[in-house]
């Protein structure tokens, strides 16, 4: 099982590596950053590490 990177949007390390391989950059990380800027991130509650 691949390490969970984003609990808010349920992306694993494997998802991000595959996305990078397919696109030459991580569109997933871009989407996460955009959503965080819009306040649509709930990591404090969903991530067991609280971040």
CHARMM-style PDB file with segment names, atoms N, HN, CA, C and O in Angstrom:
ATOM      1  N   UNK     1       0.852  -1.188   0.000  1.00  0.00      PROA
ATOM      2  CA  UNK     1       0.000   0.000   0.000  1.00  0.00      PROA
ATOM      3  C   UNK     1       0.893   1.246   0.000  1.00  0.00      PROA
ATOM      4  O   UNK     1       1.856   1.329   0.763  1.00  0.00      PROA
ATOM      5  N   UNK     2       0.571   2.186  -0.842  1.00  0.00      PROA
ATOM      6  HN  UNK     2      -0.211   2.118  -1.462  1.00  0.00      PROA
ATOM      7  CA  UNK     2       1.346   3.413  -0.973  1.00  0.00      PROA
ATOM      8  C   UNK     2       0.987   4.398   0.139  1.00  0.00      PROA
ATOM      9  O   UNK     2      -0.162   4.474   0.575  1.00  0.00      PROA
ATOM     10  N   UNK     3       1.987   5.144   0.582  1.00  0.00      PROA
ATOM     11  HN  UNK     3       2.920   5.083   0.228  1.00  0.00      PROA
ATOM     12  CA  UNK     3       1.784   6.131   1.649  1.00  0.00      PROA
ATOM     13  C   UNK     3       0.782   7.205   1.221  1.00  0.00      PROA
ATOM     14  O   UNK     3       0.879   7.751   0.122  1.00  0.00      PROA
ATOM     15  N   UNK     4      -0.169   7.497   2.090  1.00  0.00      PROA
ATOM     16  HN  UNK     4      -0.247   7.053   2.982  1.00  0.00      PROA
ATOM     17  CA  UNK     4      -1.146   8.547   1.818  1.00  0.00      PROA
ATOM     18  C   UNK     4      -0.465   9.898   1.992  1.00  0.00      PROA
ATOM     19  O   UNK     4       0.124  10.169   3.038  1.00  0.00      PROA
ATOM     20  N   UNK     5      -0.543  10.740   0.980  1.00  0.00      PROA
ATOM     21  HN  UNK     5      -1.022  10.520   0.130  1.00  0.00      PROA
ATOM     22  CA  UNK     5       0.064  12.065   1.004  1.00  0.00      PROA
ATOM     23  C   UNK     5      -0.981  13.121   1.339  1.00  0.00      PROA
ATOM     24  O   UNK     5      -0.721  14.028   2.130  1.00  0.00      PROA
ATOM     25  N   UNK     6      -2.154  13.004   0.744  1.00  0.00      PROA
ATOM     26  HN  UNK     6      -2.366  12.267   0.102  1.00  0.00      PROA
ATOM     27  CA  UNK     6      -3.202  14.000   0.945  1.00  0.00      PROA
ATOM     28  C   UNK     6      -4.482  13.309   1.411  1.00  0.00      PROA
ATOM     29  O   UNK     6      -5.135  12.599   0.646  1.00  0.00      PROA
ATOM     30  N   UNK     7      -4.818  13.525   2.653  1.00  0.00      PROA
ATOM     31  HN  UNK     7      -4.287  14.101   3.274  1.00  0.00      PROA
ATOM     32  CA  UNK     7      -6.026  12.923   3.214  1.00  0.00      PROA
ATOM     33  C   UNK     7      -7.287  13.674   2.788  1.00  0.00      PROA
ATOM     34  O   UNK     7      -8.367  13.086   2.718  1.00  0.00      PROA
ATOM     35  N   UNK     8      -7.154  14.951   2.506  1.00  0.00      PROA
ATOM     36  HN  UNK     8      -6.277  15.428   2.562  1.00  0.00      PROA
ATOM     37  CA  UNK     8      -8.319  15.740   2.088  1.00  0.00      PROA
ATOM     38  C   UNK     8      -8.857  15.276   0.735  1.00  0.00      PROA
ATOM     39  O   UNK     8     -10.067  15.165   0.536  1.00  0.00      PROA
ATOM     40  N   UNK     9      -7.937  15.008  -0.186  1.00  0.00      PROA
ATOM     41  HN  UNK     9      -6.954  15.098  -0.024  1.00  0.00      PROA
ATOM     42  CA  UNK     9      -8.331  14.651  -1.549  1.00  0.00      PROA
ATOM     43  C   UNK     9      -7.943  13.218  -1.893  1.00  0.00      PROA
ATOM     44  O   UNK     9      -8.026  12.813  -3.052  1.00  0.00      PROA
ATOM     45  N   UNK    10      -7.525  12.461  -0.905  1.00  0.00      PROA
ATOM     46  HN  UNK    10      -7.458  12.790   0.037  1.00  0.00      PROA
ATOM     47  CA  UNK    10      -7.186  11.033  -0.985  1.00  0.00      PROA
ATOM     48  C   UNK    10      -6.204  10.684  -2.105  1.00  0.00      PROA
ATOM     49  O   UNK    10      -6.501   9.856  -2.966  1.00  0.00      PROA
ATOM     50  N   UNK    11      -5.037  11.320  -2.082  1.00  0.00      PROA
ATOM     51  HN  UNK    11      -4.796  11.992  -1.382  1.00  0.00      PROA
ATOM     52  CA  UNK    11      -3.973  10.994  -3.027  1.00  0.00      PROA
ATOM     53  C   UNK    11      -2.822  10.332  -2.289  1.00  0.00      PROA
ATOM     54  O   UNK    11      -2.424  10.762  -1.206  1.00  0.00      PROA
ATOM     55  N   UNK    12      -2.297   9.277  -2.900  1.00  0.00      PROA
ATOM     56  HN  UNK    12      -2.620   8.929  -3.780  1.00  0.00      PROA
ATOM     57  CA  UNK    12      -1.157   8.571  -2.327  1.00  0.00      PROA
ATOM     58  C   UNK    12       0.126   9.001  -3.035  1.00  0.00      PROA
ATOM     59  O   UNK    12       0.090   9.679  -4.062  1.00  0.00      PROA
ATOM     60  N   UNK    13       1.258   8.592  -2.466  1.00  0.00      PROA
ATOM     61  HN  UNK    13       1.287   8.041  -1.632  1.00  0.00      PROA
ATOM     62  CA  UNK    13       2.553   8.863  -3.094  1.00  0.00      PROA
ATOM     63  C   UNK    13       2.565   8.257  -4.504  1.00  0.00      PROA
ATOM     64  O   UNK    13       3.057   8.877  -5.446  1.00  0.00      PROA
ATOM     65  N   UNK    14       2.025   7.055  -4.639  1.00  0.00      PROA
ATOM     66  HN  UNK    14       1.626   6.551  -3.874  1.00  0.00      PROA
ATOM     67  CA  UNK    14       1.987   6.374  -5.934  1.00  0.00      PROA
ATOM     68  C   UNK    14       1.160   7.174  -6.950  1.00  0.00      PROA
ATOM     69  O   UNK    14       1.538   7.251  -8.119  1.00  0.00      PROA
ATOM     70  N   UNK    15       0.057   7.760  -6.529  1.00  0.00      PROA
ATOM     71  HN  UNK    15      -0.250   7.698  -5.579  1.00  0.00      PROA
ATOM     72  CA  UNK    15      -0.764   8.591  -7.422  1.00  0.00      PROA
ATOM     73  C   UNK    15       0.050   9.759  -7.967  1.00  0.00      PROA
ATOM     74  O   UNK    15      -0.013  10.067  -9.157  1.00  0.00      PROA
ATOM     75  N   UNK    16       0.816  10.407  -7.090  1.00  0.00      PROA
ATOM     76  HN  UNK    16       0.868  10.157  -6.123  1.00  0.00      PROA
ATOM     77  CA  UNK    16       1.584  11.586  -7.483  1.00  0.00      PROA
ATOM     78  C   UNK    16       2.732  11.203  -8.405  1.00  0.00      PROA
ATOM     79  O   UNK    16       3.004  11.907  -9.378  1.00  0.00      PROA
ATOM     80  N   UNK    17       3.415  10.088  -8.112  1.00  0.00      PROA
ATOM     81  HN  UNK    17       3.194   9.516  -7.322  1.00  0.00      PROA
ATOM     82  CA  UNK    17       4.502   9.614  -8.978  1.00  0.00      PROA
ATOM     83  C   UNK    17       3.958   9.281 -10.367  1.00  0.00      PROA
ATOM     84  O   UNK    17       4.563   9.645 -11.375  1.00  0.00      PROA
ATOM     85  N   UNK    18       2.827   8.596 -10.423  1.00  0.00      PROA
ATOM     86  HN  UNK    18       2.335   8.300  -9.604  1.00  0.00      PROA
ATOM     87  CA  UNK    18       2.210   8.238 -11.706  1.00  0.00      PROA
ATOM     88  C   UNK    18       1.786   9.491 -12.475  1.00  0.00      PROA
ATOM     89  O   UNK    18       1.998   9.580 -13.685  1.00  0.00      PROA
ATOM     90  N   UNK    19       1.193  10.448 -11.779  1.00  0.00      PROA
ATOM     91  HN  UNK    19       1.022  10.376 -10.797  1.00  0.00      PROA
ATOM     92  CA  UNK    19       0.767  11.705 -12.390  1.00  0.00      PROA
ATOM     93  C   UNK    19       1.969  12.440 -12.986  1.00  0.00      PROA
ATOM     94  O   UNK    19       1.898  12.960 -14.099  1.00  0.00      PROA
ATOM     95  N   UNK    20       3.071  12.477 -12.238  1.00  0.00      PROA
ATOM     96  HN  UNK    20       3.129  12.055 -11.334  1.00  0.00      PROA
ATOM     97  CA  UNK    20       4.290  13.136 -12.717  1.00  0.00      PROA
ATOM     98  C   UNK    20       4.818  12.427 -13.964  1.00  0.00      PROA
ATOM     99  O   UNK    20       5.219  13.083 -14.926  1.00  0.00      PROA
ATOM    100  N   UNK    21       4.821  11.110 -13.952  1.00  0.00      PROA
ATOM    101  HN  UNK    21       4.496  10.578 -13.170  1.00  0.00      PROA
ATOM    102  CA  UNK    21       5.277  10.337 -15.109  1.00  0.00      PROA
ATOM    103  C   UNK    21       4.419  10.570 -16.336  1.00  0.00      PROA
ATOM    104  O   UNK    21       4.935  10.635 -17.452  1.00  0.00      PROA
ATOM    105  N   UNK    22       3.126  10.696 -16.144  1.00  0.00      PROA
ATOM    106  HN  UNK    22       2.707  10.643 -15.237  1.00  0.00      PROA
ATOM    107  CA  UNK    22       2.200  10.900 -17.263  1.00  0.00      PROA
ATOM    108  C   UNK    22       2.222  12.317 -17.807  1.00  0.00      PROA
ATOM    109  O   UNK    22       1.984  12.523 -18.997  1.00  0.00      PROA
ATOM    110  N   UNK    23       2.504  13.304 -16.951  1.00  0.00      PROA
ATOM    111  HN  UNK    23       2.697  13.136 -15.985  1.00  0.00      PROA
ATOM    112  CA  UNK    23       2.363  14.707 -17.345  1.00  0.00      PROA
ATOM    113  C   UNK    23       3.656  15.515 -17.342  1.00  0.00      PROA
ATOM    114  O   UNK    23       3.667  16.664 -17.784  1.00  0.00      PROA
ATOM    115  N   UNK    24       4.743  14.928 -16.850  1.00  0.00      PROA
ATOM    116  HN  UNK    24       4.734  13.994 -16.491  1.00  0.00      PROA
ATOM    117  CA  UNK    24       5.998  15.666 -16.775  1.00  0.00      PROA
ATOM    118  C   UNK    24       6.028  16.674 -15.634  1.00  0.00      PROA
ATOM    119  O   UNK    24       7.011  17.395 -15.457  1.00  0.00      PROA
ATOM    120  N   UNK    25       4.970  16.720 -14.876  1.00  0.00      PROA
ATOM    121  HN  UNK    25       4.172  16.135 -15.019  1.00  0.00      PROA
ATOM    122  CA  UNK    25       4.851  17.558 -13.682  1.00  0.00      PROA
ATOM    123  C   UNK    25       3.690  16.978 -12.872  1.00  0.00      PROA
ATOM    124  O   UNK    25       2.930  16.150 -13.375  1.00  0.00      PROA
ATOM    125  N   UNK    26       3.560  17.404 -11.649  1.00  0.00      PROA
ATOM    126  HN  UNK    26       4.178  18.076 -11.240  1.00  0.00      PROA
ATOM    127  CA  UNK    26       2.481  16.865 -10.832  1.00  0.00      PROA
ATOM    128  C   UNK    26       1.265  17.779 -10.878  1.00  0.00      PROA
ATOM    129  O   UNK    26       1.210  18.794 -10.185  1.00  0.00      PROA
ATOM    130  N   UNK    27       0.303  17.411 -11.694  1.00  0.00      PROA
ATOM    131  HN  UNK    27       0.348  16.586 -12.257  1.00  0.00      PROA
ATOM    132  CA  UNK    27      -0.941  18.178 -11.737  1.00  0.00      PROA
ATOM    133  C   UNK    27      -1.727  17.993 -10.438  1.00  0.00      PROA
ATOM    134  O   UNK    27      -2.517  18.857 -10.055  1.00  0.00      PROA
ATOM    135  N   UNK    28      -1.506  16.864  -9.764  1.00  0.00      PROA
ATOM    136  HN  UNK    28      -0.864  16.162 -10.075  1.00  0.00      PROA
ATOM    137  CA  UNK    28      -2.161  16.625  -8.478  1.00  0.00      PROA
ATOM    138  C   UNK    28      -1.675  17.639  -7.451  1.00  0.00      PROA
ATOM    139  O   UNK    28      -2.482  18.244  -6.744  1.00  0.00      PROA
ATOM    140  N   UNK    29      -0.360  17.829  -7.365  1.00  0.00      PROA
ATOM    141  HN  UNK    29       0.295  17.338  -7.939  1.00  0.00      PROA
ATOM    142  CA  UNK    29       0.185  18.794  -6.401  1.00  0.00      PROA
ATOM    143  C   UNK    29      -0.283  20.203  -6.732  1.00  0.00      PROA
ATOM    144  O   UNK    29      -0.546  20.996  -5.828  1.00  0.00      PROA
ATOM    145  N   UNK    30      -0.390  20.524  -8.019  1.00  0.00      PROA
ATOM    146  HN  UNK    30      -0.176  19.880  -8.753  1.00  0.00      PROA
ATOM    147  CA  UNK    30      -0.905  21.838  -8.429  1.00  0.00      PROA
ATOM    148  C   UNK    30      -2.342  22.012  -7.950  1.00  0.00      PROA
ATOM    149  O   UNK    30      -2.711  23.072  -7.445  1.00  0.00      PROA
ATOM    150  N   UNK    31      -3.154  20.962  -8.110  1.00  0.00      PROA
ATOM    151  HN  UNK    31      -2.854  20.101  -8.520  1.00  0.00      PROA
ATOM    152  CA  UNK    31      -4.557  21.014  -7.695  1.00  0.00      PROA
ATOM    153  C   UNK    31      -4.662  21.158  -6.178  1.00  0.00      PROA
ATOM    154  O   UNK    31      -5.477  21.935  -5.681  1.00  0.00      PROA
ATOM    155  N   UNK    32      -3.833  20.407  -5.440  1.00  0.00      PROA
ATOM    156  HN  UNK    32      -3.171  19.776  -5.844  1.00  0.00      PROA
ATOM    157  CA  UNK    32      -3.850  20.496  -3.980  1.00  0.00      PROA
ATOM    158  C   UNK    32      -3.490  21.912  -3.535  1.00  0.00      PROA
ATOM    159  O   UNK    32      -4.156  22.479  -2.669  1.00  0.00      PROA
ATOM    160  N   UNK    33      -2.437  22.486  -4.124  1.00  0.00      PROA
ATOM    161  HN  UNK    33      -1.896  22.026  -4.828  1.00  0.00      PROA
ATOM    162  CA  UNK    33      -2.019  23.851  -3.767  1.00  0.00      PROA
ATOM    163  C   UNK    33      -3.132  24.852  -4.055  1.00  0.00      PROA
ATOM    164  O   UNK    33      -3.390  25.745  -3.248  1.00  0.00      PROA
ATOM    165  N   UNK    34      -3.791  24.705  -5.204  1.00  0.00      PROA
ATOM    166  HN  UNK    34      -3.581  23.980  -5.859  1.00  0.00      PROA
ATOM    167  CA  UNK    34      -4.890  25.608  -5.584  1.00  0.00      PROA
ATOM    168  C   UNK    34      -6.052  25.487  -4.600  1.00  0.00      PROA
ATOM    169  O   UNK    34      -6.603  26.497  -4.162  1.00  0.00      PROA
ATOM    170  N   UNK    35      -6.421  24.264  -4.255  1.00  0.00      PROA
ATOM    171  HN  UNK    35      -5.973  23.444  -4.611  1.00  0.00      PROA
ATOM    172  CA  UNK    35      -7.528  24.042  -3.324  1.00  0.00      PROA
ATOM    173  C   UNK    35      -7.204  24.585  -1.931  1.00  0.00      PROA
ATOM    174  O   UNK    35      -8.076  25.134  -1.258  1.00  0.00      PROA
ATOM    175  N   UNK    36      -5.948  24.430  -1.501  1.00  0.00      PROA
ATOM    176  HN  UNK    36      -5.240  23.984  -2.048  1.00  0.00      PROA
ATOM    177  CA  UNK    36      -5.543  24.975  -0.197  1.00  0.00      PROA
ATOM    178  C   UNK    36      -5.673  26.492  -0.189  1.00  0.00      PROA
ATOM    179  O   UNK    36      -6.124  27.070   0.800  1.00  0.00      PROA
ATOM    180  N   UNK    37      -5.281  27.144  -1.287  1.00  0.00      PROA
ATOM    181  HN  UNK    37      -4.915  26.674  -2.091  1.00  0.00      PROA
ATOM    182  CA  UNK    37      -5.400  28.601  -1.381  1.00  0.00      PROA
ATOM    183  C   UNK    37      -6.851  29.045  -1.291  1.00  0.00      PROA
ATOM    184  O   UNK    37      -7.145  30.131  -0.791  1.00  0.00      PROA
ATOM    185  N   UNK    38      -7.751  28.211  -1.773  1.00  0.00      PROA
ATOM    186  HN  UNK    38      -7.512  27.329  -2.180  1.00  0.00      PROA
ATOM    187  CA  UNK    38      -9.176  28.535  -1.755  1.00  0.00      PROA
ATOM    188  C   UNK    38      -9.846  28.143  -0.432  1.00  0.00      PROA
ATOM    189  O   UNK    38     -11.050  28.328  -0.255  1.00  0.00      PROA
ATOM    190  N   UNK    39      -9.052  27.602   0.486  1.00  0.00      PROA
ATOM    191  HN  UNK    39      -8.074  27.452   0.343  1.00  0.00      PROA
ATOM    192  CA  UNK    39      -9.589  27.233   1.790  1.00  0.00      PROA
ATOM    193  C   UNK    39     -10.346  25.923   1.806  1.00  0.00      PROA
ATOM    194  O   UNK    39     -11.144  25.677   2.710  1.00  0.00      PROA
ATOM    195  N   UNK    40     -10.106  25.083   0.821  1.00  0.00      PROA
ATOM    196  HN  UNK    40      -9.457  25.283   0.087  1.00  0.00      PROA
ATOM    197  CA  UNK    40     -10.827  23.812   0.718  1.00  0.00      PROA
ATOM    198  C   UNK    40     -10.007  22.638   1.232  1.00  0.00      PROA
ATOM    199  O   UNK    40     -10.139  21.520   0.733  1.00  0.00      PROA
ATOM    200  N   UNK    41      -9.178  22.881   2.207  1.00  0.00      PROA
ATOM    201  HN  UNK    41      -9.071  23.788   2.613  1.00  0.00      PROA
ATOM    202  CA  UNK    41      -8.321  21.852   2.779  1.00  0.00      PROA
ATOM    203  C   UNK    41      -8.719  21.651   4.237  1.00  0.00      PROA
ATOM    204  O   UNK    41      -8.927  22.617   4.971  1.00  0.00      PROA
ATOM    205  N   UNK    42      -8.821  20.404   4.645  1.00  0.00      PROA
ATOM    206  HN  UNK    42      -8.652  19.620   4.048  1.00  0.00      PROA
ATOM    207  CA  UNK    42      -9.187  20.106   6.028  1.00  0.00      PROA
ATOM    208  C   UNK    42      -8.173  19.145   6.651  1.00  0.00      PROA
ATOM    209  O   UNK    42      -8.532  18.227   7.389  1.00  0.00      PROA
ATOM    210  N   UNK    43      -6.890  19.382   6.333  1.00  0.00      PROA
ATOM    211  HN  UNK    43      -6.598  20.127   5.734  1.00  0.00      PROA
ATOM    212  CA  UNK    43      -5.821  18.501   6.819  1.00  0.00      PROA
ATOM    213  C   UNK    43      -5.787  18.406   8.337  1.00  0.00      PROA
ATOM    214  O   UNK    43      -5.530  17.336   8.888  1.00  0.00      PROA
ATOM    215  N   UNK    44      -6.040  19.498   9.003  1.00  0.00      PROA
ATOM    216  HN  UNK    44      -6.248  20.368   8.555  1.00  0.00      PROA
ATOM    217  CA  UNK    44      -5.979  19.497  10.466  1.00  0.00      PROA
ATOM    218  C   UNK    44      -6.923  18.452  11.060  1.00  0.00      PROA
ATOM    219  O   UNK    44      -6.631  17.875  12.107  1.00  0.00      PROA
ATOM    220  N   UNK    45      -8.037  18.210  10.405  1.00  0.00      PROA
ATOM    221  HN  UNK    45      -8.274  18.679   9.554  1.00  0.00      PROA
ATOM    222  CA  UNK    45      -9.009  17.235  10.903  1.00  0.00      PROA
ATOM    223  C   UNK    45      -8.837  15.851  10.276  1.00  0.00      PROA
ATOM    224  O   UNK    45      -9.031  14.841  10.953  1.00  0.00      PROA
ATOM    225  N   UNK    46      -8.475  15.792   8.991  1.00  0.00      PROA
ATOM    226  HN  UNK    46      -8.317  16.613   8.442  1.00  0.00      PROA
ATOM    227  CA  UNK    46      -8.426  14.515   8.281  1.00  0.00      PROA
ATOM    228  C   UNK    46      -7.088  13.792   8.358  1.00  0.00      PROA
ATOM    229  O   UNK    46      -7.052  12.562   8.325  1.00  0.00      PROA
ATOM    230  N   UNK    47      -5.991  14.531   8.461  1.00  0.00      PROA
ATOM    231  HN  UNK    47      -6.020  15.531   8.488  1.00  0.00      PROA
ATOM    232  CA  UNK    47      -4.666  13.920   8.506  1.00  0.00      PROA
ATOM    233  C   UNK    47      -4.362  13.487   9.938  1.00  0.00      PROA
ATOM    234  O   UNK    47      -4.452  14.300  10.858  1.00  0.00      PROA
ATOM    235  N   UNK    48      -4.007  12.225  10.138  1.00  0.00      PROA
ATOM    236  HN  UNK    48      -3.934  11.564   9.391  1.00  0.00      PROA
ATOM    237  CA  UNK    48      -3.705  11.762  11.494  1.00  0.00      PROA
ATOM    238  C   UNK    48      -2.551  12.527  12.151  1.00  0.00      PROA
ATOM    239  O   UNK    48      -2.461  12.581  13.377  1.00  0.00      PROA
ATOM    240  N   UNK    49      -1.672  13.115  11.337  1.00  0.00      PROA
ATOM    241  HN  UNK    49      -1.746  13.071  10.341  1.00  0.00      PROA
ATOM    242  CA  UNK    49      -0.557  13.907  11.867  1.00  0.00      PROA
ATOM    243  C   UNK    49      -0.982  15.350  12.148  1.00  0.00      PROA
ATOM    244  O   UNK    49      -0.224  16.116  12.742  1.00  0.00      PROA
ATOM    245  N   UNK    50      -2.174  15.714  11.727  1.00  0.00      PROA
ATOM    246  HN  UNK    50      -2.790  15.092  11.244  1.00  0.00      PROA
ATOM    247  CA  UNK    50      -2.707  17.047  11.993  1.00  0.00      PROA
ATOM    248  C   UNK    50      -2.089  18.158  11.183  1.00  0.00      PROA
ATOM    249  O   UNK    50      -2.007  19.295  11.646  1.00  0.00      PROA
ATOM    250  N   UNK    51      -1.648  17.841   9.960  1.00  0.00      PROA
ATOM    251  HN  UNK    51      -1.715  16.917   9.584  1.00  0.00      PROA
ATOM    252  CA  UNK    51      -1.074  18.878   9.096  1.00  0.00      PROA
ATOM    253  C   UNK    51      -1.444  18.666   7.666  1.00  0.00      PROA
ATOM    254  OT1 UNK    51      -1.044  19.448   6.803  1.00  0.00      PROA
TER     255      UNK     51
END
